[in-house]
Amino acid sequence: MLQKEKKGSLVSIEIIRRKIYLIRGSKVMFDQDLAQMYGVLTKNLNKAVSRNLDRFPEDFMFQLTKEEIDNLRFQFGTSSWGGRRHLPYVFTQEGVAMLSSVLNSERAVQVNIQIMRVFVKLRELILSHKDLARKIEDLERKFGDHDAKIIHLFNEIRRLMATSEPLDNYKRTKVGFVVDGHEK
């Protein structure tokens, strides 16, 4: 599908973010989504990749299996995946970066810059969540029994209050010292 947009008009960050999926433990983008963003046909994008396969090792790009496609269809609730004859390819962040070198268009370079920024933001977001989770765990370890200690403290105060005589019943002793036979 050829995407027609005004020259200079690029893809929004939100659209890019929604087109990143987690498959086989990697954040990836589908060939058809990338082709649409670059303004080229999916088959032309895949032809450019096939002419430069040495630039796309499996950690940059891989083809989905029929089972993975069926699973995605189930998750998205769609009856088909675009009517394709071939299983789609997906590209990792590194593969997307490599695409700009094989597509040789200004738009591909500009869209790739946007995509790289989104991948970086996602990584920062994930790291900040991990950092926050680690801080919460540290606080739980540090103060996990804090409530129990406070409850124990209140219980001890109540116990002392229940067994102690009122202060009025205590014999008051004089505090001070005697100088020359006189109390001070």
mmCIF file of the C-alpha atoms, coordinates in Angstrom:
data_MODEL
# 
_entry.id   MODEL 
# 
loop_
_atom_site.group_PDB 
_atom_site.id 
_atom_site.type_symbol 
_atom_site.label_atom_id 
_atom_site.label_alt_id 
_atom_site.label_comp_id 
_atom_site.label_asym_id 
_atom_site.label_entity_id 
_atom_site.label_seq_id 
_atom_site.pdbx_PDB_ins_code 
_atom_site.Cartn_x 
_atom_site.Cartn_y 
_atom_site.Cartn_z 
_atom_site.occupancy 
_atom_site.B_iso_or_equiv 
_atom_site.pdbx_formal_charge 
_atom_site.auth_seq_id 
_atom_site.auth_comp_id 
_atom_site.auth_asym_id 
_atom_site.auth_atom_id 
_atom_site.pdbx_PDB_model_num 
ATOM 1   C CA . MET A 1 1   ? 0.000  0.000   0.000   1.00 0.00 ? 1   MET A CA 1 
ATOM 2   C CA . LEU A 1 2   ? 1.480  3.324   -1.024  1.00 0.00 ? 2   LEU A CA 1 
ATOM 3   C CA . GLN A 1 3   ? 1.147  6.036   1.553   1.00 0.00 ? 3   GLN A CA 1 
ATOM 4   C CA . LYS A 1 4   ? 0.607  9.459   0.069   1.00 0.00 ? 4   LYS A CA 1 
ATOM 5   C CA . GLU A 1 5   ? 1.452  12.384  2.296   1.00 0.00 ? 5   GLU A CA 1 
ATOM 6   C CA . LYS A 1 6   ? 2.629  15.897  1.762   1.00 0.00 ? 6   LYS A CA 1 
ATOM 7   C CA . LYS A 1 7   ? 6.369  16.257  1.351   1.00 0.00 ? 7   LYS A CA 1 
ATOM 8   C CA . GLY A 1 8   ? 7.958  16.863  4.749   1.00 0.00 ? 8   GLY A CA 1 
ATOM 9   C CA . SER A 1 9   ? 5.015  15.335  6.597   1.00 0.00 ? 9   SER A CA 1 
ATOM 10  C CA . LEU A 1 10  ? 6.312  12.599  8.861   1.00 0.00 ? 10  LEU A CA 1 
ATOM 11  C CA . VAL A 1 11  ? 4.715  9.951   11.028  1.00 0.00 ? 11  VAL A CA 1 
ATOM 12  C CA . SER A 1 12  ? 3.644  10.928  14.528  1.00 0.00 ? 12  SER A CA 1 
ATOM 13  C CA . ILE A 1 13  ? 5.459  9.522   17.527  1.00 0.00 ? 13  ILE A CA 1 
ATOM 14  C CA . GLU A 1 14  ? 2.201  8.047   18.836  1.00 0.00 ? 14  GLU A CA 1 
ATOM 15  C CA . ILE A 1 15  ? 1.615  6.093   15.608  1.00 0.00 ? 15  ILE A CA 1 
ATOM 16  C CA . ILE A 1 16  ? 5.171  4.764   15.740  1.00 0.00 ? 16  ILE A CA 1 
ATOM 17  C CA . ARG A 1 17  ? 4.746  3.778   19.391  1.00 0.00 ? 17  ARG A CA 1 
ATOM 18  C CA . ARG A 1 18  ? 1.581  1.830   18.591  1.00 0.00 ? 18  ARG A CA 1 
ATOM 19  C CA . LYS A 1 19  ? 3.367  -0.049  15.790  1.00 0.00 ? 19  LYS A CA 1 
ATOM 20  C CA . ILE A 1 20  ? 6.056  -1.514  18.054  1.00 0.00 ? 20  ILE A CA 1 
ATOM 21  C CA . TYR A 1 21  ? 5.291  -5.045  19.235  1.00 0.00 ? 21  TYR A CA 1 
ATOM 22  C CA . LEU A 1 22  ? 7.020  -7.472  21.559  1.00 0.00 ? 22  LEU A CA 1 
ATOM 23  C CA . ILE A 1 23  ? 7.663  -10.725 19.683  1.00 0.00 ? 23  ILE A CA 1 
ATOM 24  C CA . ARG A 1 24  ? 10.184 -13.416 20.689  1.00 0.00 ? 24  ARG A CA 1 
ATOM 25  C CA . GLY A 1 25  ? 11.355 -11.148 23.477  1.00 0.00 ? 25  GLY A CA 1 
ATOM 26  C CA . SER A 1 26  ? 12.295 -8.304  21.109  1.00 0.00 ? 26  SER A CA 1 
ATOM 27  C CA . LYS A 1 27  ? 10.593 -5.034  20.323  1.00 0.00 ? 27  LYS A CA 1 
ATOM 28  C CA . VAL A 1 28  ? 9.880  -5.167  16.598  1.00 0.00 ? 28  VAL A CA 1 
ATOM 29  C CA . MET A 1 29  ? 8.018  -3.433  13.796  1.00 0.00 ? 29  MET A CA 1 
ATOM 30  C CA . PHE A 1 30  ? 6.228  -5.137  10.898  1.00 0.00 ? 30  PHE A CA 1 
ATOM 31  C CA . ASP A 1 31  ? 7.475  -4.748  7.346   1.00 0.00 ? 31  ASP A CA 1 
ATOM 32  C CA . GLN A 1 32  ? 4.078  -3.495  6.153   1.00 0.00 ? 32  GLN A CA 1 
ATOM 33  C CA . ASP A 1 33  ? 3.915  -0.835  8.886   1.00 0.00 ? 33  ASP A CA 1 
ATOM 34  C CA . LEU A 1 34  ? 7.421  0.352   8.077   1.00 0.00 ? 34  LEU A CA 1 
ATOM 35  C CA . ALA A 1 35  ? 6.684  0.400   4.338   1.00 0.00 ? 35  ALA A CA 1 
ATOM 36  C CA . GLN A 1 36  ? 3.620  2.529   4.963   1.00 0.00 ? 36  GLN A CA 1 
ATOM 37  C CA . MET A 1 37  ? 5.624  4.957   7.104   1.00 0.00 ? 37  MET A CA 1 
ATOM 38  C CA . TYR A 1 38  ? 8.372  5.163   4.482   1.00 0.00 ? 38  TYR A CA 1 
ATOM 39  C CA . GLY A 1 39  ? 5.818  5.705   1.713   1.00 0.00 ? 39  GLY A CA 1 
ATOM 40  C CA . VAL A 1 40  ? 6.788  2.576   -0.268  1.00 0.00 ? 40  VAL A CA 1 
ATOM 41  C CA . LEU A 1 41  ? 5.082  -0.692  -1.112  1.00 0.00 ? 41  LEU A CA 1 
ATOM 42  C CA . THR A 1 42  ? 5.735  -3.577  1.283   1.00 0.00 ? 42  THR A CA 1 
ATOM 43  C CA . LYS A 1 43  ? 6.993  -5.733  -1.588  1.00 0.00 ? 43  LYS A CA 1 
ATOM 44  C CA . ASN A 1 44  ? 9.490  -3.009  -2.569  1.00 0.00 ? 44  ASN A CA 1 
ATOM 45  C CA . LEU A 1 45  ? 10.759 -2.730  0.996   1.00 0.00 ? 45  LEU A CA 1 
ATOM 46  C CA . ASN A 1 46  ? 11.203 -6.512  1.155   1.00 0.00 ? 46  ASN A CA 1 
ATOM 47  C CA . LYS A 1 47  ? 12.961 -6.541  -2.258  1.00 0.00 ? 47  LYS A CA 1 
ATOM 48  C CA . ALA A 1 48  ? 15.439 -3.934  -1.035  1.00 0.00 ? 48  ALA A CA 1 
ATOM 49  C CA . VAL A 1 49  ? 16.055 -6.065  2.057   1.00 0.00 ? 49  VAL A CA 1 
ATOM 50  C CA . SER A 1 50  ? 16.467 -9.284  0.036   1.00 0.00 ? 50  SER A CA 1 
ATOM 51  C CA . ARG A 1 51  ? 19.085 -7.562  -2.174  1.00 0.00 ? 51  ARG A CA 1 
ATOM 52  C CA . ASN A 1 52  ? 21.018 -6.728  1.016   1.00 0.00 ? 52  ASN A CA 1 
ATOM 53  C CA . LEU A 1 53  ? 20.437 -9.772  3.234   1.00 0.00 ? 53  LEU A CA 1 
ATOM 54  C CA . ASP A 1 54  ? 23.996 -9.628  4.587   1.00 0.00 ? 54  ASP A CA 1 
ATOM 55  C CA . ARG A 1 55  ? 22.983 -6.408  6.402   1.00 0.00 ? 55  ARG A CA 1 
ATOM 56  C CA . PHE A 1 56  ? 20.073 -8.101  8.196   1.00 0.00 ? 56  PHE A CA 1 
ATOM 57  C CA . PRO A 1 57  ? 21.162 -10.908 10.535  1.00 0.00 ? 57  PRO A CA 1 
ATOM 58  C CA . GLU A 1 58  ? 18.452 -12.613 12.578  1.00 0.00 ? 58  GLU A CA 1 
ATOM 59  C CA . ASP A 1 59  ? 18.841 -10.211 15.498  1.00 0.00 ? 59  ASP A CA 1 
ATOM 60  C CA . PHE A 1 60  ? 17.981 -7.360  13.058  1.00 0.00 ? 60  PHE A CA 1 
ATOM 61  C CA . MET A 1 61  ? 15.126 -9.028  11.172  1.00 0.00 ? 61  MET A CA 1 
ATOM 62  C CA . PHE A 1 62  ? 13.230 -12.309 11.171  1.00 0.00 ? 62  PHE A CA 1 
ATOM 63  C CA . GLN A 1 63  ? 10.202 -13.815 9.484   1.00 0.00 ? 63  GLN A CA 1 
ATOM 64  C CA . LEU A 1 64  ? 7.224  -14.724 11.628  1.00 0.00 ? 64  LEU A CA 1 
ATOM 65  C CA . THR A 1 65  ? 5.905  -18.267 11.727  1.00 0.00 ? 65  THR A CA 1 
ATOM 66  C CA . LYS A 1 66  ? 2.341  -19.239 10.862  1.00 0.00 ? 66  LYS A CA 1 
ATOM 67  C CA . GLU A 1 67  ? 1.712  -19.961 14.568  1.00 0.00 ? 67  GLU A CA 1 
ATOM 68  C CA . GLU A 1 68  ? 2.920  -16.494 15.557  1.00 0.00 ? 68  GLU A CA 1 
ATOM 69  C CA . ILE A 1 69  ? 0.630  -14.897 12.957  1.00 0.00 ? 69  ILE A CA 1 
ATOM 70  C CA . ASP A 1 70  ? -2.323 -16.975 14.173  1.00 0.00 ? 70  ASP A CA 1 
ATOM 71  C CA . ASN A 1 71  ? -1.553 -15.924 17.745  1.00 0.00 ? 71  ASN A CA 1 
ATOM 72  C CA . LEU A 1 72  ? -1.413 -12.251 16.717  1.00 0.00 ? 72  LEU A CA 1 
ATOM 73  C CA . ARG A 1 73  ? -4.693 -12.582 14.840  1.00 0.00 ? 73  ARG A CA 1 
ATOM 74  C CA . PHE A 1 74  ? -6.266 -14.017 17.970  1.00 0.00 ? 74  PHE A CA 1 
ATOM 75  C CA . GLN A 1 75  ? -4.853 -11.205 20.145  1.00 0.00 ? 75  GLN A CA 1 
ATOM 76  C CA . PHE A 1 76  ? -5.958 -8.446  17.767  1.00 0.00 ? 76  PHE A CA 1 
ATOM 77  C CA . GLY A 1 77  ? -9.257 -10.081 16.885  1.00 0.00 ? 77  GLY A CA 1 
ATOM 78  C CA . THR A 1 78  ? -8.720 -9.822  13.130  1.00 0.00 ? 78  THR A CA 1 
ATOM 79  C CA . SER A 1 79  ? -9.721 -12.436 10.613  1.00 0.00 ? 79  SER A CA 1 
ATOM 80  C CA . SER A 1 80  ? -6.702 -11.964 8.357   1.00 0.00 ? 80  SER A CA 1 
ATOM 81  C CA . TRP A 1 81  ? -3.356 -10.224 8.269   1.00 0.00 ? 81  TRP A CA 1 
ATOM 82  C CA . GLY A 1 82  ? -3.709 -8.038  5.217   1.00 0.00 ? 82  GLY A CA 1 
ATOM 83  C CA . GLY A 1 83  ? -4.336 -10.838 2.715   1.00 0.00 ? 83  GLY A CA 1 
ATOM 84  C CA . ARG A 1 84  ? -0.627 -11.543 2.256   1.00 0.00 ? 84  ARG A CA 1 
ATOM 85  C CA . ARG A 1 85  ? 0.767  -14.532 0.419   1.00 0.00 ? 85  ARG A CA 1 
ATOM 86  C CA . HIS A 1 86  ? 3.999  -14.522 2.407   1.00 0.00 ? 86  HIS A CA 1 
ATOM 87  C CA . LEU A 1 87  ? 4.611  -14.471 6.139   1.00 0.00 ? 87  LEU A CA 1 
ATOM 88  C CA . PRO A 1 88  ? 5.610  -10.987 7.288   1.00 0.00 ? 88  PRO A CA 1 
ATOM 89  C CA . TYR A 1 89  ? 9.056  -9.912  8.338   1.00 0.00 ? 89  TYR A CA 1 
ATOM 90  C CA . VAL A 1 90  ? 9.649  -7.945  11.500  1.00 0.00 ? 90  VAL A CA 1 
ATOM 91  C CA . PHE A 1 91  ? 12.561 -5.633  12.210  1.00 0.00 ? 91  PHE A CA 1 
ATOM 92  C CA . THR A 1 92  ? 14.244 -4.940  15.524  1.00 0.00 ? 92  THR A CA 1 
ATOM 93  C CA . GLN A 1 93  ? 15.557 -1.492  16.363  1.00 0.00 ? 93  GLN A CA 1 
ATOM 94  C CA . GLU A 1 94  ? 18.865 -2.330  14.703  1.00 0.00 ? 94  GLU A CA 1 
ATOM 95  C CA . GLY A 1 95  ? 17.072 -3.651  11.617  1.00 0.00 ? 95  GLY A CA 1 
ATOM 96  C CA . VAL A 1 96  ? 15.016 -0.486  11.339  1.00 0.00 ? 96  VAL A CA 1 
ATOM 97  C CA . ALA A 1 97  ? 18.218 1.567   11.520  1.00 0.00 ? 97  ALA A CA 1 
ATOM 98  C CA . MET A 1 98  ? 19.707 -0.546  8.727   1.00 0.00 ? 98  MET A CA 1 
ATOM 99  C CA . LEU A 1 99  ? 16.627 -0.033  6.530   1.00 0.00 ? 99  LEU A CA 1 
ATOM 100 C CA . SER A 1 100 ? 17.457 3.623   5.964   1.00 0.00 ? 100 SER A CA 1 
ATOM 101 C CA . SER A 1 101 ? 20.727 2.580   4.315   1.00 0.00 ? 101 SER A CA 1 
ATOM 102 C CA . VAL A 1 102 ? 19.047 0.221   1.850   1.00 0.00 ? 102 VAL A CA 1 
ATOM 103 C CA . LEU A 1 103 ? 16.057 2.409   0.988   1.00 0.00 ? 103 LEU A CA 1 
ATOM 104 C CA . ASN A 1 104 ? 18.154 5.458   0.077   1.00 0.00 ? 104 ASN A CA 1 
ATOM 105 C CA . SER A 1 105 ? 15.447 8.061   0.469   1.00 0.00 ? 105 SER A CA 1 
ATOM 106 C CA . GLU A 1 106 ? 15.339 11.234  2.502   1.00 0.00 ? 106 GLU A CA 1 
ATOM 107 C CA . ARG A 1 107 ? 11.971 10.202  3.921   1.00 0.00 ? 107 ARG A CA 1 
ATOM 108 C CA . ALA A 1 108 ? 13.372 6.837   5.077   1.00 0.00 ? 108 ALA A CA 1 
ATOM 109 C CA . VAL A 1 109 ? 16.175 8.620   6.905   1.00 0.00 ? 109 VAL A CA 1 
ATOM 110 C CA . GLN A 1 110 ? 13.806 11.118  8.564   1.00 0.00 ? 110 GLN A CA 1 
ATOM 111 C CA . VAL A 1 111 ? 11.274 8.435   9.554   1.00 0.00 ? 111 VAL A CA 1 
ATOM 112 C CA . ASN A 1 112 ? 14.104 6.283   10.923  1.00 0.00 ? 112 ASN A CA 1 
ATOM 113 C CA . ILE A 1 113 ? 15.285 9.159   13.091  1.00 0.00 ? 113 ILE A CA 1 
ATOM 114 C CA . GLN A 1 114 ? 11.789 9.411   14.554  1.00 0.00 ? 114 GLN A CA 1 
ATOM 115 C CA . ILE A 1 115 ? 11.573 5.645   15.057  1.00 0.00 ? 115 ILE A CA 1 
ATOM 116 C CA . MET A 1 116 ? 14.969 5.556   16.811  1.00 0.00 ? 116 MET A CA 1 
ATOM 117 C CA . ARG A 1 117 ? 13.825 8.316   19.159  1.00 0.00 ? 117 ARG A CA 1 
ATOM 118 C CA . VAL A 1 118 ? 10.705 6.319   20.042  1.00 0.00 ? 118 VAL A CA 1 
ATOM 119 C CA . PHE A 1 119 ? 12.764 3.166   20.696  1.00 0.00 ? 119 PHE A CA 1 
ATOM 120 C CA . VAL A 1 120 ? 15.091 5.176   22.956  1.00 0.00 ? 120 VAL A CA 1 
ATOM 121 C CA . LYS A 1 121 ? 12.137 6.692   24.865  1.00 0.00 ? 121 LYS A CA 1 
ATOM 122 C CA . LEU A 1 122 ? 10.641 3.223   25.343  1.00 0.00 ? 122 LEU A CA 1 
ATOM 123 C CA . ARG A 1 123 ? 13.949 1.911   26.656  1.00 0.00 ? 123 ARG A CA 1 
ATOM 124 C CA . GLU A 1 124 ? 14.221 4.872   29.064  1.00 0.00 ? 124 GLU A CA 1 
ATOM 125 C CA . LEU A 1 125 ? 10.657 4.277   30.222  1.00 0.00 ? 125 LEU A CA 1 
ATOM 126 C CA . ILE A 1 126 ? 11.328 0.595   30.862  1.00 0.00 ? 126 ILE A CA 1 
ATOM 127 C CA . LEU A 1 127 ? 14.538 1.401   32.742  1.00 0.00 ? 127 LEU A CA 1 
ATOM 128 C CA . SER A 1 128 ? 12.773 4.017   34.880  1.00 0.00 ? 128 SER A CA 1 
ATOM 129 C CA . HIS A 1 129 ? 10.072 1.477   35.752  1.00 0.00 ? 129 HIS A CA 1 
ATOM 130 C CA . LYS A 1 130 ? 12.732 -1.069  36.714  1.00 0.00 ? 130 LYS A CA 1 
ATOM 131 C CA . ASP A 1 131 ? 14.534 1.572   38.791  1.00 0.00 ? 131 ASP A CA 1 
ATOM 132 C CA . LEU A 1 132 ? 11.279 2.535   40.516  1.00 0.00 ? 132 LEU A CA 1 
ATOM 133 C CA . ALA A 1 133 ? 10.428 -1.117  41.194  1.00 0.00 ? 133 ALA A CA 1 
ATOM 134 C CA . ARG A 1 134 ? 13.894 -1.661  42.695  1.00 0.00 ? 134 ARG A CA 1 
ATOM 135 C CA . LYS A 1 135 ? 13.479 1.395   44.964  1.00 0.00 ? 135 LYS A CA 1 
ATOM 136 C CA . ILE A 1 136 ? 10.091 0.145   46.162  1.00 0.00 ? 136 ILE A CA 1 
ATOM 137 C CA . GLU A 1 137 ? 11.576 -3.270  46.925  1.00 0.00 ? 137 GLU A CA 1 
ATOM 138 C CA . ASP A 1 138 ? 14.391 -1.585  48.884  1.00 0.00 ? 138 ASP A CA 1 
ATOM 139 C CA . LEU A 1 139 ? 11.846 0.398   50.907  1.00 0.00 ? 139 LEU A CA 1 
ATOM 140 C CA . GLU A 1 140 ? 9.789  -2.732  51.558  1.00 0.00 ? 140 GLU A CA 1 
ATOM 141 C CA . ARG A 1 141 ? 12.893 -4.525  52.825  1.00 0.00 ? 141 ARG A CA 1 
ATOM 142 C CA . LYS A 1 142 ? 13.872 -1.550  54.957  1.00 0.00 ? 142 LYS A CA 1 
ATOM 143 C CA . PHE A 1 143 ? 10.431 -0.780  56.396  1.00 0.00 ? 143 PHE A CA 1 
ATOM 144 C CA . GLY A 1 144 ? 8.589  -4.041  55.801  1.00 0.00 ? 144 GLY A CA 1 
ATOM 145 C CA . ASP A 1 145 ? 8.298  -4.854  59.506  1.00 0.00 ? 145 ASP A CA 1 
ATOM 146 C CA . HIS A 1 146 ? 7.918  -1.185  60.480  1.00 0.00 ? 146 HIS A CA 1 
ATOM 147 C CA . ASP A 1 147 ? 4.134  -1.463  61.007  1.00 0.00 ? 147 ASP A CA 1 
ATOM 148 C CA . ALA A 1 148 ? 4.564  -4.534  63.169  1.00 0.00 ? 148 ALA A CA 1 
ATOM 149 C CA . LYS A 1 149 ? 7.126  -2.714  65.330  1.00 0.00 ? 149 LYS A CA 1 
ATOM 150 C CA . ILE A 1 150 ? 4.788  0.272   65.794  1.00 0.00 ? 150 ILE A CA 1 
ATOM 151 C CA . ILE A 1 151 ? 1.904  -2.026  66.742  1.00 0.00 ? 151 ILE A CA 1 
ATOM 152 C CA . HIS A 1 152 ? 4.193  -3.821  69.206  1.00 0.00 ? 152 HIS A CA 1 
ATOM 153 C CA . LEU A 1 153 ? 5.221  -0.467  70.704  1.00 0.00 ? 153 LEU A CA 1 
ATOM 154 C CA . PHE A 1 154 ? 1.585  0.607   71.198  1.00 0.00 ? 154 PHE A CA 1 
ATOM 155 C CA . ASN A 1 155 ? 0.734  -2.768  72.731  1.00 0.00 ? 155 ASN A CA 1 
ATOM 156 C CA . GLU A 1 156 ? 3.608  -2.387  75.208  1.00 0.00 ? 156 GLU A CA 1 
ATOM 157 C CA . ILE A 1 157 ? 2.430  1.123   76.123  1.00 0.00 ? 157 ILE A CA 1 
ATOM 158 C CA . ARG A 1 158 ? -1.118 -0.198  76.670  1.00 0.00 ? 158 ARG A CA 1 
ATOM 159 C CA . ARG A 1 159 ? 0.218  -3.070  78.786  1.00 0.00 ? 159 ARG A CA 1 
ATOM 160 C CA . LEU A 1 160 ? 2.206  -0.677  80.947  1.00 0.00 ? 160 LEU A CA 1 
ATOM 161 C CA . MET A 1 161 ? -0.808 1.607   81.274  1.00 0.00 ? 161 MET A CA 1 
ATOM 162 C CA . ALA A 1 162 ? -3.035 -1.290  82.318  1.00 0.00 ? 162 ALA A CA 1 
ATOM 163 C CA . THR A 1 163 ? -0.673 -2.572  85.021  1.00 0.00 ? 163 THR A CA 1 
ATOM 164 C CA . SER A 1 164 ? 0.632  0.741   86.338  1.00 0.00 ? 164 SER A CA 1 
ATOM 165 C CA . GLU A 1 165 ? -0.953 2.615   89.178  1.00 0.00 ? 165 GLU A CA 1 
ATOM 166 C CA . PRO A 1 166 ? -2.071 6.152   88.499  1.00 0.00 ? 166 PRO A CA 1 
ATOM 167 C CA . LEU A 1 167 ? 0.613  8.724   89.135  1.00 0.00 ? 167 LEU A CA 1 
ATOM 168 C CA . ASP A 1 168 ? -1.414 10.209  92.017  1.00 0.00 ? 168 ASP A CA 1 
ATOM 169 C CA . ASN A 1 169 ? -0.907 7.019   94.017  1.00 0.00 ? 169 ASN A CA 1 
ATOM 170 C CA . TYR A 1 170 ? 2.857  7.222   93.865  1.00 0.00 ? 170 TYR A CA 1 
ATOM 171 C CA . LYS A 1 171 ? 4.615  8.530   96.934  1.00 0.00 ? 171 LYS A CA 1 
ATOM 172 C CA . ARG A 1 172 ? 6.339  11.664  95.964  1.00 0.00 ? 172 ARG A CA 1 
ATOM 173 C CA . THR A 1 173 ? 9.904  11.888  97.067  1.00 0.00 ? 173 THR A CA 1 
ATOM 174 C CA . LYS A 1 174 ? 11.571 15.172  97.520  1.00 0.00 ? 174 LYS A CA 1 
ATOM 175 C CA . VAL A 1 175 ? 14.274 15.940  95.078  1.00 0.00 ? 175 VAL A CA 1 
ATOM 176 C CA . GLY A 1 176 ? 17.083 18.220  96.078  1.00 0.00 ? 176 GLY A CA 1 
ATOM 177 C CA . PHE A 1 177 ? 19.832 18.486  98.632  1.00 0.00 ? 177 PHE A CA 1 
ATOM 178 C CA . VAL A 1 178 ? 20.394 19.734  102.174 1.00 0.00 ? 178 VAL A CA 1 
ATOM 179 C CA . VAL A 1 179 ? 22.762 22.618  102.892 1.00 0.00 ? 179 VAL A CA 1 
ATOM 180 C CA . ASP A 1 180 ? 23.477 23.661  106.455 1.00 0.00 ? 180 ASP A CA 1 
ATOM 181 C CA . GLY A 1 181 ? 20.437 21.748  107.683 1.00 0.00 ? 181 GLY A CA 1 
ATOM 182 C CA . HIS A 1 182 ? 18.050 23.450  105.313 1.00 0.00 ? 182 HIS A CA 1 
ATOM 183 C CA . GLU A 1 183 ? 16.419 21.811  102.332 1.00 0.00 ? 183 GLU A CA 1 
ATOM 184 C CA . LYS A 1 184 ? 16.844 23.507  99.090  1.00 0.00 ? 184 LYS A CA 1 
# 
